[in-house]
Amino acid sequence: MSVTSVAMSRTEGRYGSHHLDREMEYIWVGDRGRAVIMLPTSAGRQNENEDFGLVGAVQNKIDAGDIQVICLDSINRESWADDRLDAPEKLRRHALYDRFLAEEFLPWVAETVGRNDPVLYGASLGGWQAATFAARHPESVGRVVAFSGFFDVRQLTDDWWSEDAYFFSPADFVTNMDAGWVERLSRVGWVIATGEQDTLVDQTRDFAGVLRSKGIPVHEEVWEGVFGHDWPFWKEHLPRFVP
């Protein structure tokens, strides 16, 4: 790991991933409290959530020592956003990112902050990533906040389907979970929301319904009369869902 301190409460760093065979950049704001890990949207970078005001929206909680925010880079530019790749290769690359989160980055964050209950936040494609990760690795996440997301991986694969795709499509695999897995997911605090004019609003409603049908508690919101799928809405609503 290489770390460059920019200010007392803000650090820019790189995490060397064996799974991805590269260094992953992050911005870490704050040094006390529960970790809030922010994933970027489709082709965004680690600076995106900070630049669009999501970090600033919770700055008072950072200053109070309630939370510390980690804005993490993605590999979306080399997977889902790379139109030269076919769907199986995009999914293969994303699966490596999933392993990076589960086996490398989140355990390191937990060790660093001294607790293993991070809030995992994402919007749009990041919402799918956050919810999918939480459903696949519930012991790694204390709460997931998915704004304006989709939960059917066919949204990304142009309806290409395989057994591998199934396990990255929570609308499908959560539906078929047994009682043991339902208990594990029930320990996660689920927050799923978007605006009622969002083209993805039915995916929010449907996936929240899947969770409820399995007896998994979920906080669902559909913001009335607005599009919702944009930075001002995410910035407005996020502070209510971080400790």
Backbone hydrogen bonds in HBPLUS format (Angstrom, degrees):
<---DONOR---> <-ACCEPTOR-->    atom                        ^
c    i                          cat <-CA-CA->   ^        H-A-AA   ^      H-
h    n   atom  resd res      DA  || num        DHA   H-A  angle D-A-AA Bond
n    s   type  num  typ     dist DA aas  dist angle  dist       angle   num
A0002-SER N   A0014-ARG O   3.23 MM  12  5.35 153.2  2.31 139.8 147.6     1
A0014-ARG N   A0002-SER O   2.86 MM  12  5.35 153.9  1.93 163.2 165.6     2
A0004-THR N   A0012-GLU O   2.86 MM   8  5.47 169.8  1.87 170.6 174.1     3
A0012-GLU N   A0004-THR O   3.19 MM   8  5.47 162.3  2.22 165.0 159.8     4
A0006-VAL N   A0010-ARG O   3.32 MM   4  5.94 154.0  2.39 148.6 155.1     5
A0007-ALA N   A0010-ARG O   3.13 MM   3  5.08 156.2  2.19 155.6 151.3     6
A0010-ARG N   A0007-ALA O   3.25 MM   3  5.08 159.2  2.30 101.4 107.6     7
A0030-GLY N   A0009-SER O   2.57 MM  21  4.62 155.2  1.63 135.2 144.5     8
A0011-THR N   A0028-TRP O   2.72 MM  17  5.00 156.9  1.78 146.0 154.3     9
A0028-TRP N   A0011-THR O   2.71 MM  17  5.00 169.9  1.72 157.1 160.8    10
A0013-GLY N   A0026-TYR O   3.01 MM  13  5.43 168.2  2.03 148.9 152.0    11
A0026-TYR N   A0013-GLY O   2.94 MM  13  5.43 151.6  2.03 148.2 147.2    12
A0015-TYR N   A0024-MET O   2.76 MM   9  5.04 161.0  1.80 139.4 144.7    13
A0024-MET N   A0015-TYR O   2.75 MM   9  5.04 165.3  1.77 139.7 142.1    14
A0017-SER N   A0022-ARG O   2.87 MM   5  5.61 165.4  1.90 157.7 156.9    15
A0021-ASP N   A0017-SER O   2.93 MM   4  5.59 121.4  2.29 124.4 138.7    16
A0073-ASP N   A0025-GLU O   2.99 MM  48  5.52 147.6  2.10 176.1 166.0    17
A0027-ILE N   A0071-CYS O   2.91 MM  44  5.07 148.8  2.00 139.2 149.5    18
A0071-CYS N   A0027-ILE O   2.78 MM  44  5.07 161.5  1.81 157.5 158.7    19
A0029-VAL N   A0069-VAL O   2.76 MM  40  5.14 167.4  1.78 158.5 162.3    20
A0069-VAL N   A0029-VAL O   2.84 MM  40  5.14 146.1  1.95 156.8 157.4    21
A0034-ARG N   A0066-ASP O   2.93 MM  32  6.31 141.2  2.08 145.8 133.8    22
A0068-GLN N   A0034-ARG O   2.90 MM  34  6.06 148.0  2.01 145.8 145.6    23
A0119-VAL N   A0035-ALA O   2.88 MM  84  6.29 161.7  1.91 154.7 158.8    24
A0036-VAL N   A0068-GLN O   2.87 MM  32  6.09 151.3  1.95 155.6 157.8    25
A0070-ILE N   A0036-VAL O   2.83 MM  34  6.10 163.0  1.86 150.1 153.8    26
A0037-ILE N   A0119-VAL O   2.75 MM  82  6.09 155.9  1.81 171.4 178.8    27
A0121-TYR N   A0037-ILE O   2.85 MM  84  6.08 174.6  1.85 166.7 168.3    28
A0038-MET N   A0070-ILE O   2.84 MM  32  6.10 160.1  1.88 146.1 152.6    29
A0072-LEU N   A0038-MET O   3.11 MM  34  6.23 161.6  2.15 160.9 165.4    30
A0039-LEU N   A0121-TYR O   2.91 MM  82  6.16 167.3  1.92 160.7 164.3    31
A0044-GLY N   A0041-THR O   3.05 MM   3  5.28 158.8  2.10 117.7 124.3    32
A0048-GLU N   A0045-ARG O   3.10 MM   3  5.52 163.2  2.13 115.7 120.9    33
A0051-ASP N   A0047-ASN O   2.83 MM   4  5.99 165.4  1.86 161.0 165.9    34
A0052-PHE N   A0048-GLU O   2.98 MM   4  6.16 152.7  2.06 155.1 161.6    35
A0054-LEU N   A0049-ASN O   2.86 MM   5  5.23 135.2  2.07 163.8 170.5    36
A0053-GLY N   A0050-GLU O   3.16 MM   3  5.32 164.2  2.19 109.7 112.3    37
A0057-ALA N   A0053-GLY O   2.97 MM   4  6.06 138.0  2.15 138.8 149.3    38
A0058-VAL N   A0055-VAL O   3.06 MM   3  5.56 149.9  2.16 111.7 120.0    39
A0059-GLN N   A0056-GLY O   3.18 MM   3  4.81 168.7  2.19 102.1 104.0    40
A0061-LYS N   A0058-VAL O   2.98 MM   3  5.43 130.2  2.24 108.8 121.6    41
A0062-ILE N   A0058-VAL O   3.11 MM   4  6.51 145.0  2.23 146.8 157.4    42
A0062-ILE N   A0059-GLN O   3.09 MM   3  4.91 119.8  2.47  91.0 106.6    43
A0063-ASP N   A0059-GLN O   2.80 MM   4  6.05 166.5  1.82 158.6 161.4    44
A0064-ALA N   A0060-ASN O   3.04 MM   4  6.14 140.7  2.20 132.3 142.4    45
A0066-ASP N   A0061-LYS O   2.96 MM   5  5.33 140.7  2.12 165.7 169.5    46
A0067-ILE N   A0061-LYS O   3.41 MM   6  5.98 153.5  2.49 123.3 124.1    47
A0065-GLY N   A0062-ILE O   2.97 MM   3  5.18 153.3  2.04 105.8 114.5    48
A0078-GLU N   A0075-ILE O   2.91 MM   3  5.43 141.4  2.06 112.9 123.7    49
A0079-SER N   A0076-ASN O   3.10 MM   3  4.87 161.8  2.14  99.4 104.4    50
A0081-ALA N   A0076-ASN O   2.81 MM   5  5.66 166.3  1.83 159.3 157.7    51
A0082-ASP N   A0079-SER O   3.19 MM   3  5.48 163.2  2.22 112.4 117.5    52
A0085-LEU N   A0082-ASP O   3.17 MM   3  5.95 169.6  2.19 122.3 125.5    53
A0090-LYS N   A0086-ASP O   3.03 MM   4  6.32 159.7  2.07 156.2 162.8    54
A0091-LEU N   A0087-ALA O   2.95 MM   4  6.15 165.4  1.97 157.9 161.0    55
A0092-ARG N   A0088-PRO O   2.92 MM   4  6.11 152.7  1.99 141.6 149.6    56
A0093-ARG N   A0089-GLU O   3.01 MM   4  6.22 160.9  2.05 150.7 154.4    57
A0094-HIS N   A0090-LYS O   2.97 MM   4  6.26 156.9  2.02 147.2 154.3    58
A0095-ALA N   A0091-LEU O   2.86 MM   4  6.07 150.8  1.95 150.0 157.7    59
A0096-LEU N   A0093-ARG O   3.12 MM   3  5.27 130.2  2.38  98.3 111.0    60
A0097-TYR N   A0093-ARG O   3.30 MM   4  6.75 147.1  2.41 141.9 150.5    61
A0097-TYR N   A0094-HIS O   2.94 MM   3  4.99 118.0  2.34  96.3 112.3    62
A0098-ASP N   A0094-HIS O   2.94 MM   4  6.33 153.1  2.01 152.4 160.3    63
A0099-ARG N   A0095-ALA O   3.06 MM   4  6.35 151.1  2.15 140.7 147.6    64
A0100-PHE N   A0096-LEU O   2.87 MM   4  6.15 151.1  1.95 144.2 152.9    65
A0101-LEU N   A0097-TYR O   2.93 MM   4  6.25 159.9  1.97 153.7 157.5    66
A0102-ALA N   A0098-ASP O   2.97 MM   4  6.17 169.9  1.98 150.6 153.5    67
A0103-GLU N   A0099-ARG O   2.80 MM   4  5.59 165.6  1.82 150.2 154.5    68
A0104-GLU N   A0100-PHE O   2.99 MM   4  5.12 141.0  2.14 128.8 136.8    69
A0105-PHE N   A0100-PHE O   2.85 MM   5  6.13 157.9  1.89 154.1 160.4    70
A0106-LEU N   A0101-LEU O   3.00 MM   5  5.53 158.8  2.05 141.3 148.1    71
A0108-TRP N   A0104-GLU O   3.14 MM   4  6.24 151.2  2.23 144.4 152.7    72
A0109-VAL N   A0105-PHE O   2.88 MM   4  6.20 157.5  1.93 155.4 162.2    73
A0110-ALA N   A0106-LEU O   2.89 MM   4  6.08 165.3  1.91 153.1 156.9    74
A0111-GLU N   A0107-PRO O   2.98 MM   4  6.18 157.2  2.04 144.1 149.9    75
A0112-THR N   A0108-TRP O   2.90 MM   4  6.08 153.5  1.97 146.3 154.1    76
A0113-VAL N   A0109-VAL O   2.88 MM   4  6.12 164.2  1.91 162.2 164.4    77
A0114-GLY N   A0110-ALA O   2.84 MM   4  5.62 131.9  2.07 138.4 150.6    78
A0142-GLY N   A0118-PRO O   2.86 MM  24  5.22 155.8  1.92 141.4 147.4    79
A0143-ARG N   A0118-PRO O   3.27 MM  25  6.58 155.7  2.33 143.2 140.9    80
A0120-LEU N   A0143-ARG O   2.84 MM  23  6.27 162.4  1.87 154.2 157.2    81
A0145-VAL N   A0120-LEU O   2.91 MM  25  6.23 161.7  1.94 149.9 153.6    82
A0122-GLY N   A0145-VAL O   3.05 MM  23  6.48 152.7  2.12 169.9 174.1    83
A0147-PHE N   A0122-GLY O   3.05 MM  25  6.45 160.2  2.09 152.0 156.3    84
A0126-GLY N   A0123-ALA O   2.91 MM   3  4.64 128.4  2.18 136.3 123.1    85
A0124-SER N   A0147-PHE O   2.88 MM  23  6.42 148.2  1.99 153.8 164.0    86
A0127-GLY N   A0124-SER O   2.86 MM   3  4.99 132.0  2.09 100.2 114.3    87
A0128-TRP N   A0124-SER O   3.23 MM   4  6.75 149.5  2.33 150.6 157.7    88
A0129-GLN N   A0125-LEU O   2.97 MM   4  6.32 160.4  2.01 149.5 155.2    89
A0130-ALA N   A0126-GLY O   2.86 MM   4  5.99 161.4  1.89 144.5 149.3    90
A0131-ALA N   A0127-GLY O   3.00 MM   4  6.11 172.2  2.00 150.5 152.9    91
A0132-THR N   A0128-TRP O   2.85 MM   4  5.84 162.1  1.88 151.1 157.0    92
A0133-PHE N   A0129-GLN O   2.93 MM   4  5.96 162.7  1.96 146.5 151.7    93
A0134-ALA N   A0130-ALA O   3.00 MM   4  6.17 165.1  2.03 148.6 153.0    94
A0135-ALA N   A0131-ALA O   2.98 MM   4  6.15 152.0  2.06 145.7 153.1    95
A0136-ARG N   A0132-THR O   2.97 MM   4  6.15 143.5  2.11 145.5 155.5    96
A0136-ARG N   A0133-PHE O   3.12 MM   3  5.08 123.3  2.46  94.7 109.3    97
A0137-HIS N   A0133-PHE O   2.75 MM   4  5.80 148.7  1.85 155.4 164.3    98
A0140-SER N   A0137-HIS O   2.95 MM   3  5.63 160.4  1.99 123.1 129.5    99
A0141-VAL N   A0138-PRO O   3.37 MM   3  5.55 166.1  2.39 108.0 112.0   100
A0189-GLY N   A0142-GLY O   2.99 MM  47  6.28 162.7  2.02 133.5 138.9   101
A0144-VAL N   A0189-GLY O   2.88 MM  45  6.19 159.7  1.92 159.6 161.2   102
A0191-VAL N   A0144-VAL O   2.94 MM  47  6.09 143.6  2.08 161.6 172.0   103
A0146-ALA N   A0191-VAL O   2.90 MM  45  6.20 170.7  1.91 162.0 162.7   104
A0193-ALA N   A0146-ALA O   3.14 MM  47  6.58 159.3  2.18 153.7 157.2   105
A0148-SER N   A0193-ALA O   2.76 MM  45  6.18 157.9  1.81 151.8 159.4   106
A0171-ALA N   A0151-PHE O   2.87 MM  20  5.35 157.4  1.92 160.4 152.8   107
A0155-GLN N   A0152-ASP O   3.02 MM   3  6.03 172.0  2.03 130.0 132.7   108
A0156-LEU N   A0153-VAL O   2.83 MM   3  5.52 159.0  1.87 120.2 126.4   109
A0157-THR N   A0153-VAL O   3.23 MM   4  6.50 142.0  2.38 140.5 151.4   110
A0160-TRP N   A0157-THR O   2.97 MM   3  5.26 165.4  2.00 115.3 119.1   111
A0166-TYR N   A0162-SER O   3.03 MM   4  6.28 154.3  2.10 146.5 153.3   112
A0168-PHE N   A0165-ALA O   2.93 MM   3  5.28 162.2  1.96 115.5 120.2   113
A0169-SER N   A0166-TYR O   3.11 MM   3  5.18 155.1  2.18 115.2 114.3   114
A0172-ASP N   A0169-SER O   2.77 MM   3  5.52 150.3  1.86 124.5 133.4   115
A0173-PHE N   A0169-SER O   3.04 MM   4  6.31 157.4  2.09 148.2 152.7   116
A0174-VAL N   A0170-PRO O   3.06 MM   4  5.27 154.1  2.13 127.2 135.1   117
A0176-ASN N   A0173-PHE O   3.22 MM   3  5.34 136.4  2.42  98.0 108.8   118
A0177-MET N   A0174-VAL O   3.18 MM   3  5.15 171.7  2.18 110.1 111.4   119
A0182-VAL N   A0178-ASP O   2.95 MM   4  6.22 157.5  2.00 154.8 162.2   120
A0183-GLU N   A0179-ALA O   2.98 MM   4  6.18 155.8  2.04 146.6 151.9   121
A0184-ARG N   A0180-GLY O   3.20 MM   4  6.50 152.4  2.28 139.7 146.9   122
A0185-LEU N   A0181-TRP O   2.93 MM   4  6.24 161.0  1.97 155.9 160.1   123
A0186-SER N   A0182-VAL O   2.91 MM   4  6.01 137.9  2.09 142.9 154.9   124
A0187-ARG N   A0184-ARG O   3.30 MM   3  5.66 158.2  2.36 105.4 111.7   125
A0188-VAL N   A0185-LEU O   3.12 MM   3  5.47 159.9  2.16 109.4 115.7   126
A0219-HIS N   A0190-TRP O   2.80 MM  29  5.99 170.2  1.81 151.5 154.9   127
A0192-ILE N   A0219-HIS O   2.97 MM  27  6.35 161.9  2.00 158.2 162.7   128
A0221-GLU N   A0192-ILE O   2.99 MM  29  6.45 151.8  2.07 148.8 154.8   129
A0194-THR N   A0221-GLU O   3.18 MM  27  6.61 142.8  2.32 143.9 153.3   130
A0223-TRP N   A0194-THR O   2.84 MM  29  6.10 152.6  1.91 138.5 145.7   131
A0198-ASP N   A0195-GLY O   3.14 MM   3  5.37 165.2  2.16 110.7 114.9   132
A0196-GLU N   A0223-TRP O   2.97 MM  27  5.71 160.7  2.00 149.3 143.7   133
A0197-GLN N   A0226-VAL O   2.93 MM  29  5.65 158.2  1.98 153.5 147.4   134
A0201-VAL N   A0198-ASP O   3.08 MM   3  5.22 164.0  2.11 115.3 115.5   135
A0203-GLN N   A0200-LEU O   2.95 MM   3  5.35 129.1  2.22 107.6 121.2   136
A0204-THR N   A0200-LEU O   3.26 MM   4  6.73 150.2  2.35 150.4 158.9   137
A0205-ARG N   A0201-VAL O   3.00 MM   4  6.35 166.2  2.02 154.8 157.7   138
A0206-ASP N   A0202-ASP O   2.75 MM   4  5.83 162.5  1.78 146.8 152.7   139
A0207-PHE N   A0203-GLN O   2.93 MM   4  5.90 165.5  1.95 143.9 148.2   140
A0208-ALA N   A0204-THR O   3.04 MM   4  6.08 162.0  2.07 147.9 153.5   141
A0209-GLY N   A0205-ARG O   2.96 MM   4  6.11 146.7  2.07 140.1 149.9   142
A0210-VAL N   A0206-ASP O   2.89 MM   4  6.27 142.2  2.03 142.4 153.1   143
A0211-LEU N   A0207-PHE O   2.99 MM   4  6.34 162.8  2.02 155.2 157.6   144
A0212-ARG N   A0208-ALA O   2.98 MM   4  6.25 165.8  2.00 149.6 153.5   145
A0213-SER N   A0209-GLY O   2.85 MM   4  5.96 153.3  1.92 145.2 153.0   146
A0214-LYS N   A0210-VAL O   3.20 MM   4  6.47 132.9  2.44 142.0 153.0   147
A0214-LYS N   A0211-LEU O   3.12 MM   3  5.31 138.2  2.30 101.2 112.6   148
A0216-ILE N   A0211-LEU O   2.88 MM   5  5.03 158.9  1.93 153.0 145.8   149
A0215-GLY N   A0212-ARG O   2.92 MM   3  4.92 156.5  1.98 104.3 111.8   150
A0233-PHE N   A0230-ASP O   3.18 MM   3  5.81 127.5  2.47 115.5 126.8   151
A0234-TRP N   A0230-ASP O   3.25 MM   4  6.53 164.2  2.27 153.4 158.2   152
A0235-LYS N   A0231-TRP O   2.83 MM   4  5.92 166.5  1.85 164.7 168.3   153
A0236-GLU N   A0232-PRO O   3.00 MM   4  6.08 147.1  2.11 135.1 143.9   154
A0237-HIS N   A0233-PHE O   3.06 MM   4  6.25 158.1  2.11 152.6 156.7   155
A0238-LEU N   A0234-TRP O   2.96 MM   4  5.79 154.2  2.03 150.6 155.9   156
A0240-ARG N   A0237-HIS O   3.21 MM   3  5.95 148.2  2.31 121.3 128.6   157
A0241-PHE N   A0238-LEU O   2.83 MM   3  5.51 159.5  1.87 128.2 134.7   158
